[in-house]
Amino acid sequence: MLKGKMVFLRPVKRSDLQNFLKWFNDPEVIQYVGLYLPMTEMAEEKWIEGLAERARSDTPFVIEAIEGETTRPIGNIGLHQINNKDRSATFGIAIGEKDYWSRGYGTEAARLIINYGFEQLNLHRISSSALSFNERSIRMHLRVGFKEEGHQREAIFKNGRYYDHAGFGILKDEWKGL
């Protein structure tokens, strides 16, 4: 478990299912992520059940906002496609509770998971991406130290049109230098 001043990152539990269904069936939330089909309860249960099998390549956490003595689940974050040979992974984040957008919770959670990846998992490189119209995500990536590495032109079809996919990366030495 990882703790900052504003957020606490903890492993996913079965009881998170209802929050995931709420967040990932909200059109306003999913416009910024790769999902395009409705999230079914059965599919999400299967994903949660499979976490133990994927533990070596997938480290998802729930982001909880610290509110005094209590916490509230507001999203999820993780390092995925962990490759031990190349010491690389892909970063992903979604703040599902819209009241917590643009308030620094995602940025702090990103810093915690990136530090975890470099310091605990001994990664060398973490990659990420964002849809070109997701200005909040692009700003967050740059704020935490990711470098923009390029665009895949018109790679993602959302809301009736194609959008560019922006690619980002950060290396362990760059992280240590921040």
MARDRENPA-757144 format. One record per residue: residue number from 1; residue in one letter; chain; y negated, z, x of N, C-alpha, C, O in turn. Coordinates in Angstrom, 1 decimal. Atoms other than C-alpha are relative to their C-alpha. Last residue first. Layout:
REM MARDRENPA-757144
<site NUM 'A' 'A' <Y Z X> <Y Z X> <Y Z X> <Y Z X>>
...
//
This chain:
REM MARDRENPA-757144
<site 178 'L' 'A' <1.0 -0.3 1.0> <-15.2 -10.6 13.4> <-0.4 1.5 0.0> <-1.3 1.9 -0.8>>
<site 177 'G' 'A' <1.4 0.2 -0.4> <-13.6 -11.4 16.7> <-1.0 0.3 -1.0> <-2.2 0.4 -0.7>>
<site 176 'K' 'A' <0.3 -1.1 -0.9> <-10.2 -10.0 15.7> <-1.4 0.0 0.5> <-2.0 1.0 0.8>>
<site 175 'W' 'A' <0.1 -1.2 0.8> <-10.1 -12.4 12.8> <-0.4 1.2 0.8> <-1.3 2.0 0.5>>
<site 174 'E' 'A' <1.3 0.1 0.7> <-10.9 -15.4 15.0> <-0.2 1.3 -0.8> <-1.3 1.8 -0.9>>
<site 173 'D' 'A' <1.1 -0.3 -1.0> <-8.1 -14.3 17.4> <-1.4 -0.1 -0.7> <-2.3 0.7 -0.4>>
<site 172 'K' 'A' <0.1 -1.4 -0.3> <-5.7 -14.1 14.4> <-1.1 0.4 1.0> <-1.8 1.4 0.8>>
<site 171 'L' 'A' <-0.9 -0.4 -1.1> <-6.5 -17.5 13.2> <-0.2 1.4 0.4> <-1.2 2.0 0.2>>
<site 170 'I' 'A' <0.5 -1.0 -0.9> <-8.1 -18.4 9.9> <1.1 0.4 1.0> <2.2 0.5 0.6>>
<site 169 'G' 'A' <-0.9 -0.7 -0.9> <-7.6 -21.5 7.8> <-0.7 1.1 0.8> <-1.9 0.9 1.0>>
<site 168 'F' 'A' <0.6 -1.0 -0.9> <-9.2 -23.3 4.8> <1.1 0.6 0.9> <2.3 0.5 0.6>>
<site 167 'G' 'A' <-0.9 -0.7 -0.8> <-8.5 -26.4 2.7> <-0.7 0.9 1.0> <-1.7 0.6 1.6>>
<site 166 'A' 'A' <0.5 -0.4 -1.3> <-10.7 -27.7 -0.1> <1.0 0.9 0.7> <1.6 1.8 0.2>>
<site 165 'H' 'A' <-0.7 -1.3 -0.4> <-8.9 -29.5 -2.9> <-0.5 0.3 1.4> <-0.3 -0.4 2.3>>
<site 164 'D' 'A' <-0.5 -0.1 -1.4> <-11.0 -32.3 -4.4> <0.6 1.4 0.1> <0.3 2.4 -0.6>>
<site 163 'Y' 'A' <0.9 -0.8 -0.9> <-11.1 -32.6 -8.2> <0.5 0.0 1.4> <1.7 -0.1 1.6>>
<site 162 'Y' 'A' <-0.5 -0.4 -1.3> <-9.6 -35.1 -10.7> <-1.1 0.7 0.8> <-2.3 0.4 0.8>>
<site 161 'R' 'A' <0.4 0.8 -1.1> <-10.5 -35.2 -14.4> <0.5 0.5 1.4> <1.2 1.6 1.4>>
<site 160 'G' 'A' <0.3 1.4 0.3> <-9.5 -34.1 -17.8> <-0.5 -0.9 1.1> <-0.8 -2.0 0.9>>
<site 159 'N' 'A' <1.0 0.2 1.0> <-9.9 -30.4 -17.4> <-0.3 -1.4 -0.2> <-1.5 -1.8 -0.4>>
<site 158 'K' 'A' <0.3 -1.2 0.8> <-7.9 -30.2 -14.2> <-1.1 -0.5 -1.0> <-2.0 -1.2 -0.7>>
<site 157 'F' 'A' <0.5 0.5 1.4> <-6.2 -32.9 -12.1> <-0.2 1.3 -0.8> <0.8 2.0 -1.1>>
<site 156 'I' 'A' <-0.4 -0.9 1.1> <-6.0 -31.8 -8.4> <-0.6 -0.5 -1.3> <-1.8 -0.8 -1.4>>
<site 155 'A' 'A' <-1.4 -0.4 -0.1> <-5.9 -34.1 -5.4> <0.5 0.8 -1.2> <1.7 0.9 -1.4>>
<site 154 'E' 'A' <-0.5 0.2 1.3> <-9.2 -36.0 -5.9> <1.5 0.3 -0.1> <2.3 -0.4 -0.6>>
<site 153 'R' 'A' <0.9 0.6 1.0> <-9.9 -36.0 -2.2> <0.8 -0.2 -1.3> <1.9 -0.7 -1.3>>
<site 152 'Q' 'A' <-0.9 1.1 0.5> <-7.9 -33.6 -0.1> <-0.8 -0.5 -1.2> <-1.0 0.2 -2.1>>
<site 151 'H' 'A' <-0.1 0.1 1.5> <-10.7 -31.7 1.7> <1.1 -1.1 -0.2> <1.2 -2.1 0.5>>
<site 150 'G' 'A' <0.0 1.4 0.6> <-11.0 -30.4 5.2> <0.2 0.0 -1.5> <0.3 1.1 -2.1>>
<site 149 'E' 'A' <-0.7 0.9 -0.9> <-10.6 -27.4 7.6> <0.1 -1.4 -0.6> <0.5 -2.3 0.1>>
<site 148 'E' 'A' <-0.4 1.1 0.8> <-13.1 -24.9 6.2> <0.6 -1.1 0.9> <0.0 -1.5 1.9>>
<site 147 'K' 'A' <0.7 1.2 -0.3> <-13.0 -21.9 8.4> <0.5 -1.1 -0.9> <1.7 -1.3 -1.2>>
<site 146 'F' 'A' <-0.7 1.3 0.0> <-11.9 -18.6 7.0> <-0.9 -1.1 0.4> <-2.1 -1.0 0.2>>
<site 145 'G' 'A' <-0.3 0.5 -1.3> <-13.9 -15.5 8.1> <0.9 -1.3 0.0> <1.1 -1.8 1.1>>
<site 144 'V' 'A' <-1.0 -0.8 -0.7> <-14.1 -13.2 5.1> <0.5 -0.6 1.3> <1.3 0.0 2.0>>
<site 143 'R' 'A' <0.5 -1.4 -0.2> <-17.4 -14.6 3.9> <1.0 0.8 0.8> <0.6 1.6 1.7>>
<site 142 'L' 'A' <0.9 0.0 -1.2> <-16.2 -18.2 4.3> <-0.5 1.4 0.3> <-0.6 1.7 1.5>>
<site 141 'H' 'A' <-0.8 0.4 -1.2> <-13.2 -17.6 2.0> <-0.9 0.0 1.2> <-0.5 0.5 2.2>>
<site 140 'M' 'A' <-0.8 -1.1 -0.4> <-15.4 -15.6 -0.5> <0.8 -0.4 1.3> <0.9 0.4 2.2>>
<site 139 'R' 'A' <0.9 -1.0 -0.6> <-18.0 -18.4 -0.7> <0.8 1.2 0.6> <0.6 1.6 1.7>>
<site 138 'I' 'A' <0.4 0.6 -1.3> <-15.3 -21.0 -1.4> <-0.9 1.0 0.7> <-0.7 1.2 1.9>>
<site 137 'S' 'A' <-1.1 -0.1 -0.9> <-13.8 -18.7 -4.1> <-0.3 -0.6 1.4> <0.0 0.0 2.4>>
<site 136 'R' 'A' <-0.2 -1.4 -0.4> <-17.1 -18.2 -5.8> <1.1 0.1 1.0> <1.0 0.8 2.0>>
<site 135 'E' 'A' <1.0 -0.5 -1.0> <-17.9 -21.9 -5.7> <0.2 1.4 0.4> <0.0 1.7 1.6>>
<site 134 'N' 'A' <-0.1 -1.4 0.0> <-14.7 -23.0 -7.5> <-0.9 0.6 1.1> <-0.4 1.0 2.2>>
<site 133 'F' 'A' <1.0 -0.5 0.9> <-15.7 -26.6 -8.1> <0.0 1.5 -0.1> <-0.9 2.1 -0.8>>
<site 132 'S' 'A' <1.3 0.3 -0.5> <-13.9 -27.9 -5.0> <-1.1 0.6 -0.9> <-2.2 0.8 -0.5>>
<site 131 'L' 'A' <0.5 1.2 0.7> <-10.6 -26.2 -6.0> <-1.5 -0.2 0.4> <-2.2 0.8 0.5>>
<site 130 'A' 'A' <0.8 -0.2 1.2> <-9.7 -23.7 -3.4> <-0.3 -1.3 -0.6> <-0.5 -2.3 0.1>>
<site 129 'S' 'A' <0.7 1.1 0.6> <-7.3 -23.5 -0.5> <-0.7 0.4 -1.2> <-0.5 1.5 -1.8>>
<site 128 'S' 'A' <0.4 -0.2 1.4> <-5.7 -21.1 2.0> <-0.6 -1.3 -0.6> <-0.8 -2.2 0.2>>
<site 127 'S' 'A' <0.6 1.1 0.6> <-4.1 -20.9 5.4> <-0.3 0.4 -1.5> <0.2 1.3 -2.0>>
<site 126 'I' 'A' <-0.1 -0.1 1.4> <-3.3 -17.8 7.5> <-0.8 -1.2 -0.6> <-2.0 -1.4 -0.2>>
<site 125 'R' 'A' <0.9 0.8 0.8> <-2.5 -18.2 11.2> <0.2 0.2 -1.5> <1.4 0.4 -1.9>>
<site 124 'H' 'A' <0.9 0.7 -0.9> <-1.0 -16.1 14.0> <-1.1 -0.8 -0.8> <-2.2 -0.9 -0.4>>
<site 123 'L' 'A' <0.2 1.4 0.2> <0.9 -13.6 11.8> <-1.0 -0.5 1.0> <-1.8 0.2 1.6>>
<site 122 'N' 'A' <0.1 0.7 -1.3> <2.0 -10.3 13.3> <-0.2 -1.5 -0.2> <0.4 -2.3 0.6>>
<site 121 'L' 'A' <-1.0 1.1 0.0> <3.2 -9.0 9.9> <-0.1 -0.8 1.2> <0.8 -1.7 1.5>>
<site 120 'Q' 'A' <-1.3 -0.5 0.3> <1.4 -5.7 10.3> <1.1 -1.0 0.0> <2.2 -0.8 0.5>>
<site 119 'E' 'A' <-0.4 -1.3 -0.7> <-1.8 -6.5 12.1> <1.4 0.5 -0.3> <2.0 1.0 0.6>>
<site 118 'F' 'A' <0.1 0.1 -1.4> <-2.4 -10.2 11.2> <0.5 1.3 0.8> <1.2 1.1 1.8>>
<site 117 'G' 'A' <-0.7 1.1 -0.5> <-1.1 -10.2 7.7> <0.0 -0.1 1.5> <1.0 -0.4 2.1>>
<site 116 'Y' 'A' <-1.4 -0.3 0.1> <-2.3 -6.7 6.9> <0.8 -1.2 0.6> <1.8 -0.9 1.3>>
<site 115 'N' 'A' <-0.2 -1.0 -1.0> <-5.8 -7.6 8.1> <1.5 0.4 0.1> <2.1 0.4 1.1>>
<site 114 'I' 'A' <0.1 0.8 -1.3> <-5.7 -10.7 5.9> <0.3 0.9 1.2> <1.0 0.6 2.1>>
<site 113 'I' 'A' <-1.3 0.7 -0.1> <-4.5 -8.5 2.9> <0.0 -0.9 1.3> <1.1 -1.1 1.9>>
<site 112 'L' 'A' <-1.1 -0.8 -0.2> <-7.3 -6.0 3.4> <1.3 -0.7 0.2> <2.1 -0.4 1.1>>
<site 111 'R' 'A' <0.0 -0.6 -1.3> <-10.0 -8.5 3.9> <1.2 0.9 0.3> <1.7 0.8 1.4>>
<site 110 'A' 'A' <-0.3 1.1 -0.9> <-9.0 -10.5 0.8> <0.0 0.6 1.5> <0.9 0.3 2.2>>
<site 109 'A' 'A' <-1.5 0.2 0.1> <-9.0 -7.3 -1.3> <0.5 -1.0 1.0> <1.5 -0.8 1.7>>
<site 108 'E' 'A' <-0.7 -1.2 -0.7> <-12.5 -6.5 -0.1> <1.5 -0.2 0.0> <2.1 0.1 1.0>>
<site 107 'T' 'A' <0.3 0.0 -1.4> <-13.7 -10.0 -1.0> <0.7 1.1 0.8> <1.3 0.9 1.8>>
<site 106 'G' 'A' <-0.9 1.0 -0.6> <-11.9 -10.0 -4.3> <-0.2 -0.1 1.5> <0.7 -0.3 2.2>>
<site 105 'Y' 'A' <-1.4 -0.5 0.0> <-13.6 -6.7 -5.3> <1.0 -1.0 0.7> <1.8 -0.6 1.4>>
<site 104 'G' 'A' <-0.5 -0.5 -1.3> <-17.1 -7.8 -4.2> <1.5 0.5 0.1> <2.0 0.7 1.1>>
<site 103 'R' 'A' <0.5 -1.3 -0.3> <-18.8 -8.0 -7.6> <0.6 0.6 1.3> <0.5 1.8 1.6>>
<site 102 'S' 'A' <1.3 0.0 -0.7> <-18.6 -11.7 -8.3> <-0.6 1.4 0.3> <-1.8 1.6 0.3>>
<site 101 'W' 'A' <0.3 1.2 -0.8> <-15.8 -11.4 -10.9> <-1.4 0.2 0.7> <-2.3 0.9 0.1>>
<site 100 'Y' 'A' <0.0 -0.4 -1.4> <-14.9 -7.8 -12.0> <-0.3 -1.3 0.9> <-0.2 -1.1 2.1>>
<site 99 'D' 'A' <1.1 -1.0 -0.2> <-15.8 -8.2 -15.7> <-0.1 0.3 1.5> <-1.1 0.9 1.9>>
<site 98 'K' 'A' <1.2 0.8 -0.2> <-13.5 -11.4 -15.6> <-1.2 1.0 0.2> <-2.2 0.6 0.9>>
<site 97 'E' 'A' <0.9 -0.7 0.8> <-10.3 -9.3 -15.2> <-1.4 -0.5 0.3> <-2.0 -0.2 1.3>>
<site 96 'G' 'A' <-0.3 0.3 1.4> <-7.8 -11.8 -13.8> <-1.0 0.7 -1.0> <-1.2 0.1 -2.1>>
<site 95 'I' 'A' <0.6 -1.1 0.7> <-9.1 -11.8 -10.2> <0.1 -0.3 -1.5> <-0.6 -1.2 -2.0>>
<site 94 'A' 'A' <0.6 0.3 1.4> <-6.8 -14.3 -8.6> <-0.5 1.3 -0.6> <0.3 2.3 -0.7>>
<site 93 'I' 'A' <0.7 -1.1 0.7> <-5.9 -14.4 -4.9> <-0.4 -0.5 -1.4> <-0.8 -1.7 -1.5>>
<site 92 'G' 'A' <0.4 0.3 1.4> <-3.7 -16.6 -2.6> <-0.6 1.3 -0.7> <-0.1 2.4 -0.4>>
<site 91 'F' 'A' <0.7 -1.1 0.8> <-3.2 -16.7 1.1> <-0.3 -0.5 -1.4> <-0.6 -1.6 -1.6>>
<site 90 'T' 'A' <1.0 0.5 0.9> <-0.6 -19.0 2.8> <-0.6 1.1 -0.9> <0.2 1.9 -1.4>>
<site 89 'A' 'A' <-0.2 -0.3 1.4> <1.4 -17.8 5.8> <-1.1 -0.7 -0.8> <-2.1 -1.1 -0.2>>
<site 88 'S' 'A' <1.1 0.4 0.9> <1.9 -18.4 9.5> <0.4 0.3 -1.5> <1.5 0.7 -1.8>>
<site 87 'R' 'A' <0.8 -1.2 0.3> <3.9 -16.9 12.3> <-1.2 -0.4 -0.8> <-2.4 -0.1 -0.5>>
<site 86 'D' 'A' <1.4 0.4 -0.3> <5.3 -20.3 13.3> <-1.0 1.1 -0.1> <-2.2 0.9 0.2>>
<site 85 'K' 'A' <-0.1 0.8 -1.3> <8.9 -19.0 13.5> <-1.4 -0.4 0.4> <-1.8 -0.2 1.6>>
<site 84 'N' 'A' <-0.1 -0.8 -1.1> <8.3 -16.3 10.9> <0.0 -0.7 1.3> <-0.4 -0.2 2.4>>
<site 83 'N' 'A' <-0.9 0.7 -0.9> <7.0 -18.6 8.2> <0.1 0.8 1.3> <-0.9 0.8 2.0>>
<site 82 'I' 'A' <0.0 -0.6 -1.4> <5.6 -16.7 5.3> <1.0 -0.7 0.9> <2.2 -0.7 0.5>>
<site 81 'Q' 'A' <-0.5 1.0 -0.9> <5.3 -19.1 2.3> <0.0 0.5 1.5> <-0.4 -0.2 2.4>>
<site 80 'H' 'A' <-1.2 0.8 0.5> <3.1 -16.6 0.5> <0.5 -1.0 1.1> <-0.2 -1.3 2.0>>
<site 79 'L' 'A' <-0.3 1.0 -1.0> <0.6 -13.9 1.4> <1.3 -0.6 -0.3> <2.3 0.1 -0.6>>
<site 78 'G' 'A' <-1.2 0.0 -0.9> <-0.6 -12.1 -1.6> <-0.1 -1.0 1.1> <-0.9 -1.9 1.2>>
<site 77 'I' 'A' <0.3 0.5 -1.3> <-3.2 -11.2 -4.2> <1.3 -0.1 0.8> <2.2 0.7 0.5>>
<site 76 'N' 'A' <-1.0 -0.1 -1.0> <-3.3 -10.1 -7.8> <-0.4 -0.8 1.2> <-1.3 -1.7 1.2>>
<site 75 'G' 'A' <-0.5 1.3 -0.5> <-5.8 -9.2 -10.4> <1.2 0.1 1.0> <1.8 1.2 1.1>>
<site 74 'I' 'A' <1.0 1.0 0.3> <-7.8 -6.4 -12.1> <0.5 -1.4 0.5> <-0.2 -2.4 0.2>>
<site 73 'P' 'A' <-0.4 1.3 -0.5> <-5.4 -3.5 -12.4> <-1.0 -1.0 -0.4> <-1.3 -1.2 -1.5>>
<site 72 'R' 'A' <-0.2 1.0 1.1> <-7.4 -0.3 -13.0> <0.5 -1.3 0.6> <-0.2 -1.9 1.4>>
<site 71 'T' 'A' <0.0 1.4 -0.4> <-7.5 2.8 -10.7> <0.3 -0.9 -1.2> <0.9 -0.4 -2.2>>
<site 70 'T' 'A' <-1.0 0.9 0.6> <-8.3 6.4 -11.4> <-0.1 -1.4 0.6> <-1.1 -1.7 1.3>>
<site 69 'E' 'A' <-1.3 -0.5 -0.3> <-10.1 9.3 -9.6> <1.2 -0.9 -0.5> <2.3 -0.7 -0.3>>
<site 68 'G' 'A' <-0.1 -1.4 -0.1> <-13.4 7.5 -9.5> <1.4 0.5 0.4> <1.8 0.1 1.5>>
<site 67 'E' 'A' <1.1 -0.5 0.9> <-12.9 3.9 -10.5> <0.1 1.5 0.0> <0.7 2.1 -0.9>>
<site 66 'I' 'A' <0.1 -1.5 -0.1> <-10.9 2.2 -7.7> <-1.2 0.4 -0.9> <-2.3 0.0 -0.6>>
<site 65 'A' 'A' <1.4 -0.5 -0.3> <-10.2 -1.4 -8.8> <0.0 1.5 0.0> <0.6 2.2 -0.9>>
<site 64 'E' 'A' <0.5 -1.0 1.0> <-6.5 -2.3 -8.6> <-1.4 0.5 0.5> <-1.6 0.8 1.6>>
<site 63 'I' 'A' <1.3 -0.5 -0.4> <-5.3 -5.5 -7.0> <-0.5 1.0 -1.0> <-0.5 0.7 -2.2>>
<site 62 'V' 'A' <0.9 -0.1 1.1> <-1.6 -6.1 -7.5> <-1.3 0.6 0.5> <-1.2 1.6 1.3>>
<site 61 'F' 'A' <0.5 -1.4 0.3> <0.3 -7.2 -4.5> <-0.9 -0.1 -1.2> <-1.4 -1.2 -1.6>>
<site 60 'P' 'A' <1.1 -0.2 1.0> <2.4 -10.2 -3.6> <-0.3 1.4 -0.3> <0.5 2.3 -0.2>>
<site 59 'T' 'A' <0.4 -1.4 0.1> <4.3 -10.5 -0.3> <-1.2 0.1 -1.0> <-2.3 0.2 -0.7>>
<site 58 'D' 'A' <1.0 -0.1 1.1> <6.3 -13.7 -0.3> <-0.3 1.5 -0.1> <0.5 2.3 -0.3>>
<site 57 'S' 'A' <0.9 1.1 0.0> <8.5 -15.1 2.5> <-1.1 0.2 -1.0> <-2.0 -0.7 -1.0>>
<site 56 'R' 'A' <0.3 0.5 -1.4> <10.7 -12.2 3.6> <-1.1 -1.1 0.0> <-1.7 -1.3 1.1>>
<site 55 'A' 'A' <0.8 -0.9 -0.7> <10.5 -10.5 0.2> <-0.4 -0.4 1.4> <-1.4 -0.1 1.9>>
<site 54 'R' 'A' <1.0 0.7 -0.7> <11.7 -13.5 -1.7> <-0.8 0.8 1.0> <-1.8 0.4 1.5>>
<site 53 'E' 'A' <-0.6 1.1 -0.8> <15.0 -12.0 -2.9> <-1.0 -0.8 0.9> <-0.6 -1.3 1.9>>
<site 52 'A' 'A' <-0.8 -0.6 -1.1> <13.2 -8.8 -3.9> <0.7 -1.1 0.9> <0.8 -0.9 2.1>>
<site 51 'L' 'A' <0.8 -0.5 -1.1> <10.6 -10.7 -5.8> <0.8 0.5 1.2> <0.5 0.3 2.3>>
<site 50 'G' 'A' <-0.4 0.7 -1.2> <13.1 -12.6 -8.0> <-0.8 0.5 1.3> <-0.6 0.0 2.4>>
<site 49 'E' 'A' <-1.4 -0.3 -0.4> <12.9 -10.2 -10.9> <0.4 -0.6 1.4> <1.2 0.0 2.1>>
<site 48 'I' 'A' <0.0 -1.4 -0.5> <9.1 -10.5 -11.0> <1.4 0.4 0.5> <1.5 1.0 1.5>>
<site 47 'W' 'A' <0.7 -0.1 -1.2> <9.4 -14.3 -11.2> <0.0 1.4 0.6> <0.2 1.6 1.8>>
<site 46 'K' 'A' <-0.9 0.5 -1.1> <12.1 -14.1 -13.8> <-0.7 0.0 1.3> <0.0 0.3 2.3>>
<site 45 'E' 'A' <-1.1 -1.0 -0.3> <10.0 -11.8 -15.9> <0.9 -0.5 1.1> <1.2 0.3 2.0>>
<site 44 'E' 'A' <0.7 -1.1 -0.8> <7.0 -14.2 -15.6> <1.0 1.1 0.4> <1.0 1.6 1.5>>
<site 43 'A' 'A' <0.2 0.6 -1.4> <9.2 -17.2 -16.7> <-0.6 1.1 0.9> <-0.3 1.2 2.0>>
<site 42 'M' 'A' <-1.3 0.2 -0.7> <10.5 -15.2 -19.7> <-0.2 -0.5 1.4> <0.5 0.0 2.4>>
<site 41 'E' 'A' <-0.5 -1.3 -0.3> <7.1 -14.0 -20.8> <1.3 -0.1 0.8> <1.5 0.6 1.8>>
<site 40 'T' 'A' <-0.9 -0.7 1.0> <5.8 -17.5 -20.7> <0.4 1.3 0.5> <0.5 1.5 1.7>>
<site 39 'M' 'A' <-0.9 -1.0 -0.6> <2.7 -18.6 -18.8> <0.9 0.6 -1.0> <0.3 1.3 -1.9>>
<site 38 'P' 'A' <0.0 -1.4 0.4> <1.1 -21.6 -20.5> <1.0 0.8 0.8> <2.1 0.3 1.0>>
<site 37 'L' 'A' <-0.8 -0.2 1.2> <1.1 -24.8 -18.4> <-0.1 1.5 -0.4> <-0.4 2.3 0.5>>
<site 36 'Y' 'A' <0.5 0.8 1.1> <-1.7 -25.7 -16.0> <0.8 0.1 -1.3> <0.4 -0.4 -2.3>>
<site 35 'L' 'A' <-0.8 0.0 1.3> <-1.4 -23.2 -13.2> <-0.6 -1.0 -1.0> <-1.9 -1.1 -1.0>>
<site 34 'G' 'A' <-0.8 1.1 0.1> <-2.9 -24.1 -9.8> <0.8 -0.1 -1.3> <1.4 -1.1 -1.6>>
<site 33 'V' 'A' <-1.3 -0.1 -0.7> <-5.7 -21.7 -10.0> <0.8 -1.2 -0.3> <0.5 -2.0 -1.1>>
<site 32 'Y' 'A' <0.3 -0.1 -1.4> <-9.5 -21.9 -10.9> <1.3 0.1 0.8> <1.3 0.1 2.0>>
<site 31 'Q' 'A' <0.7 1.2 -0.4> <-9.1 -23.1 -14.5> <-0.2 0.0 1.5> <-0.4 -1.1 2.1>>
<site 30 'I' 'A' <-0.9 1.0 -0.6> <-6.5 -20.4 -14.9> <-0.7 -1.3 0.4> <-0.1 -2.1 1.1>>
<site 29 'V' 'A' <-0.6 -0.5 -1.3> <-9.0 -17.6 -15.4> <0.7 -1.2 0.6> <0.6 -1.4 1.8>>
<site 28 'E' 'A' <1.1 -0.2 -0.9> <-11.2 -19.3 -18.1> <0.5 0.4 1.4> <-0.1 0.1 2.4>>
<site 27 'P' 'A' <0.4 1.3 -0.5> <-8.1 -20.7 -19.9> <-1.2 0.2 1.1> <-1.3 -0.6 2.0>>
<site 26 'D' 'A' <1.5 0.0 0.3> <-6.7 -17.1 -20.2> <-0.5 -1.3 0.6> <-0.5 -1.5 1.8>>
<site 25 'N' 'A' <0.1 0.8 1.2> <-2.9 -17.5 -20.2> <-1.4 -0.1 -0.5> <-1.7 -0.6 -1.6>>
<site 24 'F' 'A' <-0.4 1.3 -0.3> <-2.6 -16.3 -16.6> <0.2 -0.9 -1.2> <0.8 -2.0 -1.2>>
<site 23 'W' 'A' <0.8 0.7 -0.9> <-4.6 -13.2 -17.1> <0.3 -1.5 0.1> <-0.6 -2.3 0.1>>
<site 22 'K' 'A' <1.4 0.0 0.5> <-3.0 -11.9 -20.3> <-0.9 -0.9 1.0> <-1.6 -1.8 0.5>>
<site 21 'L' 'A' <0.0 0.9 1.1> <0.5 -12.8 -19.1> <-1.4 -0.2 -0.6> <-1.8 -1.3 -0.9>>
<site 20 'F' 'A' <-0.2 1.4 -0.6> <-0.1 -11.2 -15.7> <0.0 -1.0 -1.2> <-0.7 -2.0 -1.1>>
<site 19 'N' 'A' <1.3 0.4 -0.6> <-1.5 -8.0 -17.4> <0.1 -1.5 0.5> <-0.8 -2.3 0.3>>
<site 18 'Q' 'A' <1.0 0.3 1.1> <1.5 -7.8 -19.7> <-1.3 -0.4 0.6> <-2.0 -1.3 0.0>>
<site 17 'L' 'A' <-0.3 1.2 0.7> <4.0 -8.2 -16.8> <-1.1 -0.3 -1.0> <-1.6 -1.4 -1.1>>
<site 16 'D' 'A' <1.2 0.9 -0.2> <2.4 -5.5 -14.6> <0.2 -1.3 -0.9> <-0.8 -2.1 -1.0>>
<site 15 'S' 'A' <1.0 -0.3 1.0> <4.9 -3.0 -16.0> <-1.2 -0.8 0.1> <-2.1 -0.8 -0.7>>
<site 14 'R' 'A' <-0.4 0.6 1.3> <7.7 -4.6 -14.0> <-1.1 0.2 -1.0> <-1.4 -0.7 -1.9>>
<site 13 'K' 'A' <-1.0 -0.7 0.7> <5.9 -3.6 -10.8> <0.3 -0.7 -1.3> <-0.5 -1.6 -1.8>>
<site 12 'V' 'A' <-0.1 0.4 1.4> <4.0 -5.6 -8.2> <1.1 0.8 -0.6> <2.2 1.1 0.0>>
<site 11 'P' 'A' <-1.1 0.9 0.4> <3.4 -3.8 -4.9> <0.0 -0.3 -1.5> <-0.4 0.6 -2.3>>
<site 10 'R' 'A' <-1.3 -0.6 0.1> <0.0 -2.1 -4.4> <1.0 -1.0 -0.4> <0.7 -2.1 -0.9>>
<site 9 'L' 'A' <-1.0 1.0 0.2> <-3.4 -3.0 -3.2> <1.3 0.6 0.0> <1.7 1.4 0.9>>
<site 8 'F' 'A' <-1.3 -0.5 -0.4> <-6.2 -0.5 -3.8> <1.0 -1.1 -0.2> <1.1 -1.6 -1.4>>
<site 7 'V' 'A' <-1.3 0.4 0.5> <-9.8 -1.6 -4.2> <1.2 0.6 0.7> <1.1 1.1 1.8>>
<site 6 'M' 'A' <0.1 0.5 1.4> <-13.4 -0.5 -3.9> <1.4 -0.3 -0.7> <1.5 -0.3 -1.9>>
<site 5 'K' 'A' <0.9 -0.9 0.7> <-13.4 1.6 -0.7> <-0.1 -0.3 -1.5> <-0.2 0.5 -2.3>>
<site 4 'G' 'A' <1.4 0.1 -0.5> <-10.3 0.1 0.8> <-0.9 0.9 -0.8> <-0.4 1.9 -1.4>>
<site 3 'K' 'A' <1.1 -0.6 0.7> <-6.6 0.9 0.4> <-1.3 -0.3 0.7> <-1.5 -0.1 1.9>>
<site 2 'L' 'A' <1.2 0.2 -0.7> <-3.4 -0.9 1.2> <-1.2 0.5 -0.8> <-1.4 0.2 -1.9>>
<site 1 'M' 'A' <1.2 0.0 0.8> <0.0 0.0 0.0> <-1.2 0.0 0.9> <-1.3 0.7 1.9>>
//
